[in-house]
Amino acid sequence: MSKKAKSVQTYKNKIKKALEDSNMYSPLLDFAIEDLAQVSHLKEQAFNDARDFSFHKQDGLNRNNKNPSVIVEVSREGAVRYKANPAYGVYLDFVRESQKVLDGLLMTAKSANLIQGDEFDELRERLEEAANG
């Protein structure tokens, strides 16, 4: 049985709290927070699906391996082909998307180092001014 992914709302609450705790939250970030929450939910679901993937019983080559990273396909003619588990590709796509949104929220090591000290305080003040009208 596949583990259920956390809800989008749970992710939104955690991301917003992390930004508030860092004194970086602004209502202007709500759309990015929503995007990150949705991608995080989908990423977790894709990971759970990849982890819990099981193959059709007729595919006797994979029966003993519940979580294969490589799958075996057998054509009608009997030709055997090895392929990467397609569920992992979906998961990695979501990982890349979440990294883009995290970077936009200045929540990665790389982006956090771009703005420091007075520059950060000035940016935060501008965001607060824009949010308050």
Helices and strands as residue ranges (DSSP letters): H 8-21, G 27-29, H 30-52, E 70-74, E 80-84, H 86-104, H 109-112, H 117-132
